[in-house]
Amino acid sequence: MAKSANFYGLRKGSTKSHTYSVVDGKQITKDRVEGGKNPRTLSQMTQRCLMSTCSAAYSAMKSICNHSFEEKTAGMQCMREFCKQNYKQLRLAHESGNGFFGFNNYKQSGLVPGSYIISDGSLPEALVDAQVDSVDVTNKKVTLTLTTAANGTIGEVAADMGCRIFGDMCTVAVMYPKADGSYGFGAVRFTYKSGATVLDSFDVAVAGDAVFATPTFTSNTLKVEVRMAYGFATSATAAKVFMAAITSRKVNGNWLRSKAQFTVTTSAPAFAQAIVTYPIGQERFLNGGTNISDPSPIGGSTDTGGSGNTGGTTGGGGTNPGGGDYNEGD
């Protein structure tokens, strides 16, 4: 592989003998492969399963994860950091069977729940005492308890959320089971400002699947009711909704982040269930093999009975990443 830049500038595409691409503003030229075939070994399909799972997760959570890694440029660099950190965990989950991650079946799109790291940086982790109170399947709503302060003062609530100065942010991310069998992703952002009460001390905004968020503060407890854009699985319960909190602070024009990770302990499908849906050792019919068409994925349900509803922020070729944009000033 060689780097090249010619008189005509950077180029993409291919010729008879070379293919061209641009990575981080640099021209990459490769010899074109001819007569190659894919033997579809177990090792290759295992890697494909892990990468497809990781890519699908990033795609579903892009509204946050495309700019949630400190010192990484929004977009491609954050995607690489997300995949770098979570691929290691997916491989460990595959090798140990620890249940912290589910895996996507062959050609299955959508988010499968897992203990994904969705943010990383130098700020202390948010001390949100996060839990899911209830799920209203009919109205597509989930009620969350974000923090409980001893006396419920503005300063105590803000400190629990990781907000020390005006302009600090606490973003609560939610992973929830959808009616189509995959998981959805939404977020509620609280921006700390001057106010006489807890509720008017924060500006509230939503991203991802979250349509609106209604906060209340009673009995020293800050709660928020979040409505999602898509229907919940009929079996959705508080135990199947996961949360993680990210603190953000702007310093000298740069955004600092805290580390945030979902806590999932029993997710599905397990790797053994997912890998059998991949075409291992099969070759396409026109290449001399007997595999006429892709196998249909088995199973399908990604529902999980996980108990990780506390959503702690400590812990842990694919699809084309897509999704919305939720800019915090990058």
C-alpha positions as CSV (number, residue, x, y, z in Angstrom):
1,M,0.0,0.0,0.0
2,A,1.3,3.5,-0.9
3,K,0.3,7.0,-0.3
4,S,0.1,9.2,-3.4
5,A,-1.0,12.6,-4.5
6,N,-0.7,13.6,-8.1
7,F,-1.1,16.7,-10.2
8,Y,-4.9,16.3,-10.4
9,G,-5.3,16.2,-6.6
10,L,-6.8,13.5,-4.4
11,R,-8.8,10.9,-6.2
12,K,-11.2,8.1,-5.5
13,G,-12.3,5.0,-7.5
14,S,-10.3,2.4,-9.4
15,T,-8.4,1.7,-12.6
16,K,-7.4,-1.7,-14.2
17,S,-4.6,-2.1,-11.7
18,H,-5.2,0.2,-8.7
19,T,-7.9,1.4,-6.4
20,Y,-7.9,4.9,-4.8
21,S,-9.3,6.2,-1.6
22,V,-8.8,9.2,0.8
23,V,-8.3,8.7,4.5
24,D,-7.8,11.7,6.8
25,G,-7.0,13.9,3.8
26,K,-4.3,11.6,2.4
27,Q,-4.4,9.6,-0.8
28,I,-4.2,5.8,-0.4
29,T,-3.5,3.7,-3.4
30,K,-3.7,-0.1,-3.4
31,D,-3.1,-2.7,-6.0
32,R,-6.3,-4.1,-7.4
33,V,-7.1,-7.6,-6.3
34,E,-8.0,-10.0,-9.2
35,G,-9.4,-13.4,-9.0
36,G,-9.8,-13.4,-5.3
37,K,-12.5,-15.3,-3.5
38,N,-13.9,-15.4,0.0
39,P,-13.5,-18.8,1.6
40,R,-15.7,-17.7,4.5
41,T,-13.7,-19.3,7.3
42,L,-14.9,-19.4,10.9
43,S,-12.2,-16.8,11.7
44,Q,-13.4,-14.5,9.0
45,M,-17.1,-14.8,9.9
46,T,-16.3,-14.3,13.6
47,Q,-14.5,-11.0,12.8
48,R,-17.4,-10.0,10.5
49,C,-19.9,-10.8,13.3
50,L,-18.0,-8.6,15.8
51,M,-17.5,-5.7,13.4
52,S,-21.1,-5.8,12.2
53,T,-22.3,-5.7,15.7
54,C,-20.0,-2.8,16.6
55,S,-20.9,-0.9,13.5
56,A,-24.6,-1.3,13.9
57,A,-24.3,-0.1,17.5
58,Y,-22.4,3.0,16.5
59,S,-24.9,3.7,13.7
60,A,-27.8,3.5,16.2
61,M,-26.1,5.8,18.8
62,K,-24.4,8.2,16.4
63,S,-26.4,11.2,17.6
64,I,-24.2,11.1,20.7
65,C,-21.2,9.0,19.9
66,N,-20.0,10.9,16.8
67,H,-18.7,13.6,19.1
68,S,-18.5,12.1,22.6
69,F,-14.8,11.2,22.7
70,E,-12.5,13.9,24.1
71,E,-9.8,15.1,21.8
72,K,-11.3,13.3,18.8
73,T,-12.7,15.2,15.9
74,A,-16.4,14.7,15.5
75,G,-17.3,12.1,12.9
76,M,-14.7,9.6,11.6
77,Q,-12.3,9.9,14.5
78,C,-15.0,9.4,17.1
79,M,-16.3,6.4,15.1
80,R,-12.9,4.9,15.1
81,E,-12.5,5.4,18.8
82,F,-15.9,4.0,19.5
83,C,-15.1,0.9,17.5
84,K,-11.6,0.6,18.9
85,Q,-12.8,0.6,22.5
86,N,-15.9,-1.5,22.1
87,Y,-14.4,-4.1,19.6
88,K,-12.0,-5.2,22.4
89,Q,-14.9,-5.7,24.7
90,L,-17.0,-7.5,22.1
91,R,-14.1,-9.9,21.5
92,L,-13.7,-10.6,25.2
93,A,-17.5,-11.1,25.5
94,H,-17.3,-13.6,22.7
95,E,-14.4,-15.5,24.2
96,S,-15.7,-15.6,27.8
97,G,-19.4,-15.7,27.2
98,N,-19.8,-13.1,30.0
99,G,-23.2,-11.9,28.7
100,F,-22.2,-8.2,28.7
101,F,-23.0,-7.9,24.9
102,G,-25.4,-9.4,22.5
103,F,-24.4,-10.0,18.8
104,N,-26.1,-9.2,15.5
105,N,-27.1,-12.1,13.4
106,Y,-26.0,-12.3,9.7
107,K,-27.1,-9.1,7.9
108,Q,-29.2,-8.1,10.9
109,S,-29.3,-4.3,11.3
110,G,-30.2,-2.4,14.4
111,L,-28.8,-2.1,17.9
112,V,-28.4,-5.2,20.1
113,P,-28.0,-4.2,23.8
114,G,-24.5,-4.3,25.2
115,S,-22.2,-2.6,27.7
116,Y,-21.0,-0.1,25.2
117,I,-18.6,2.7,26.1
118,I,-20.4,5.7,24.6
119,S,-18.1,8.5,25.9
120,D,-14.6,9.0,27.2
121,G,-12.5,11.8,28.5
122,S,-10.8,13.5,31.4
123,L,-13.8,14.7,33.5
124,P,-14.9,12.8,36.6
125,E,-17.8,10.5,36.0
126,A,-21.3,11.8,36.7
127,L,-22.6,10.7,40.1
128,V,-26.1,10.3,38.9
129,D,-28.1,7.9,41.0
130,A,-29.8,6.7,37.8
131,Q,-32.6,4.1,37.6
132,V,-35.6,3.3,35.5
133,D,-38.9,3.7,37.4
134,S,-41.4,2.5,34.9
135,V,-42.2,1.9,31.3
136,D,-45.4,2.9,29.6
137,V,-45.5,0.6,26.5
138,T,-48.8,2.0,25.2
139,N,-47.6,5.7,25.2
140,K,-44.0,4.9,24.4
141,K,-42.8,6.6,27.6
142,V,-40.1,5.7,30.2
143,T,-39.8,7.5,33.6
144,L,-36.3,7.9,34.9
145,T,-34.9,8.9,38.3
146,L,-31.8,11.0,37.5
147,T,-30.5,11.9,40.9
148,T,-31.4,12.0,44.6
149,A,-29.8,14.7,46.7
150,A,-29.7,14.7,50.5
151,N,-31.4,18.1,50.9
152,G,-32.3,18.7,47.3
153,T,-30.6,22.1,46.8
154,I,-29.7,23.4,43.4
155,G,-26.0,23.0,44.0
156,E,-26.4,19.4,45.3
157,V,-28.5,18.3,42.3
158,A,-26.1,19.9,39.9
159,A,-23.0,18.4,41.6
160,D,-24.5,14.9,41.4
161,M,-25.0,15.5,37.6
162,G,-21.4,16.5,37.2
163,C,-22.2,20.2,36.7
164,R,-19.9,22.4,38.6
165,I,-20.1,25.7,36.7
166,F,-22.7,27.4,34.5
167,G,-22.8,25.9,31.0
168,D,-21.8,22.4,32.1
169,M,-24.0,19.6,30.7
170,C,-25.2,16.3,31.8
171,T,-26.5,14.0,29.0
172,V,-28.5,11.0,30.0
173,A,-28.5,8.3,27.3
174,V,-31.3,5.6,27.2
175,M,-31.2,2.3,25.4
176,Y,-34.7,0.7,25.1
177,P,-36.4,-2.3,23.5
178,K,-38.3,-1.5,20.3
179,A,-41.3,-3.3,18.9
180,D,-39.2,-4.5,15.9
181,G,-37.0,-6.6,18.1
182,S,-34.0,-4.2,18.0
183,Y,-33.1,-1.6,20.6
184,G,-33.5,2.2,20.2
185,F,-31.4,5.0,21.6
186,G,-32.3,8.4,22.8
187,A,-30.8,11.1,25.0
188,V,-31.8,14.0,27.3
189,R,-29.4,16.8,27.8
190,F,-29.5,19.1,30.9
191,T,-27.5,22.4,30.6
192,Y,-26.7,24.1,33.9
193,K,-27.7,27.8,34.1
194,S,-28.7,30.3,36.8
195,G,-32.2,29.8,38.2
196,A,-34.2,30.1,41.4
197,T,-35.3,26.4,41.5
198,V,-33.9,23.1,40.4
199,L,-36.1,22.9,37.4
200,D,-35.4,26.4,36.0
201,S,-31.7,25.9,36.7
202,F,-31.4,23.6,33.7
203,D,-32.3,23.9,30.0
204,V,-33.5,20.5,28.7
205,A,-33.1,19.2,25.1
206,V,-33.5,15.8,23.5
207,A,-31.7,13.8,20.7
208,G,-32.0,10.5,19.0
209,D,-35.3,8.6,19.5
210,A,-36.3,10.9,22.3
211,V,-39.2,13.1,21.2
212,F,-39.6,15.2,24.4
213,A,-38.6,15.1,28.1
214,T,-40.6,16.4,31.0
215,P,-38.6,16.9,34.2
216,T,-40.2,17.1,37.7
217,F,-38.6,17.7,41.1
218,T,-40.4,16.4,44.2
219,S,-39.3,14.9,47.5
220,N,-35.7,15.8,46.8
221,T,-35.8,13.6,43.6
222,L,-35.3,14.8,40.1
223,K,-37.3,12.6,37.6
224,V,-37.8,12.9,33.9
225,E,-40.5,11.3,31.7
226,V,-39.2,10.7,28.2
227,R,-41.3,9.8,25.2
228,M,-39.6,7.9,22.3
229,A,-40.3,8.1,18.6
230,Y,-40.9,4.4,18.2
231,G,-43.1,1.8,19.8
232,F,-41.8,-0.3,22.7
233,A,-41.6,-4.1,22.7
234,T,-44.7,-5.5,24.4
235,S,-42.4,-7.2,26.9
236,A,-40.6,-4.0,27.7
237,T,-40.0,-3.5,31.4
238,A,-37.8,-1.3,33.6
239,A,-35.2,-4.1,33.7
240,K,-34.8,-4.0,30.0
241,V,-34.1,-0.3,29.7
242,F,-30.5,0.9,30.3
243,M,-29.0,4.3,31.1
244,A,-25.7,6.0,31.2
245,A,-24.8,9.7,32.0
246,I,-22.2,11.9,30.3
247,T,-20.8,15.1,31.7
248,S,-19.6,17.8,29.3
249,R,-17.7,21.0,29.9
250,K,-16.3,23.6,27.5
251,V,-12.8,24.8,28.4
252,N,-10.8,27.2,26.1
253,G,-13.0,26.3,23.2
254,N,-12.6,22.5,23.6
255,W,-15.2,20.1,24.9
256,L,-14.2,17.9,27.8
257,R,-16.1,14.6,28.5
258,S,-16.5,12.1,31.2
259,K,-16.5,8.3,30.6
260,A,-19.9,6.8,30.3
261,Q,-20.7,3.1,29.8
262,F,-24.0,1.1,29.8
263,T,-24.2,-1.7,32.3
264,V,-25.7,-4.9,30.7
265,T,-25.2,-8.3,32.3
266,T,-27.5,-10.7,30.3
267,S,-27.9,-9.8,26.7
268,A,-29.0,-11.8,23.6
269,P,-28.4,-13.2,21.1
270,A,-25.3,-14.8,22.5
271,F,-22.4,-15.3,20.2
272,A,-23.1,-19.0,19.7
273,Q,-26.6,-18.2,18.6
274,A,-25.5,-15.4,16.2
275,I,-22.5,-17.0,14.5
276,V,-24.5,-20.0,13.2
277,T,-26.4,-17.5,11.0
278,Y,-23.2,-16.6,9.1
279,P,-22.3,-18.5,5.9
280,I,-19.2,-20.3,7.2
281,G,-17.4,-22.4,4.6
282,Q,-20.0,-21.7,1.9
283,E,-19.2,-20.5,-1.6
284,R,-21.6,-18.8,-4.0
285,F,-23.1,-20.9,-6.8
286,L,-21.6,-18.9,-9.7
287,N,-18.1,-19.4,-8.1
288,G,-18.5,-23.2,-8.2
289,G,-20.2,-23.6,-4.8
290,T,-23.6,-24.8,-3.8
291,N,-24.8,-21.7,-1.8
292,I,-27.4,-20.1,-4.0
293,S,-28.6,-17.4,-1.7
294,D,-27.8,-16.0,1.7
295,P,-29.1,-17.9,4.7
296,S,-32.0,-16.3,6.5
297,P,-31.1,-15.2,10.0
298,I,-32.5,-17.4,12.8
299,G,-33.9,-16.2,16.1
300,G,-34.4,-12.5,15.5
301,S,-35.5,-11.3,18.9
302,T,-32.9,-9.2,20.7
303,D,-35.0,-8.8,23.9
304,T,-33.1,-9.2,27.0
305,G,-34.0,-9.8,30.6
306,G,-31.0,-7.9,31.8
307,S,-30.9,-6.4,35.2
308,G,-28.6,-3.5,34.4
309,N,-31.3,-0.8,34.8
310,T,-29.1,1.3,37.0
311,G,-27.2,2.4,33.9
312,G,-23.9,3.0,35.8
313,T,-21.3,5.1,34.0
314,T,-18.4,3.0,35.1
315,G,-17.4,-0.3,33.7
316,G,-16.5,-1.1,30.0
317,G,-18.0,-5.3,7.0
318,G,-20.5,-3.6,9.0
319,T,-23.3,-1.4,8.2
320,N,-22.8,2.2,7.0
321,P,-23.0,4.4,10.2
322,G,-25.9,6.8,10.0
323,G,-28.3,8.7,12.3
324,G,-29.0,12.1,13.6
325,D,-26.7,14.8,14.8
326,Y,-26.7,16.3,18.3
327,N,-24.0,19.0,18.4
328,E,-22.8,20.3,21.7
329,G,-20.6,22.9,20.1
330,D,-17.8,20.7,18.5
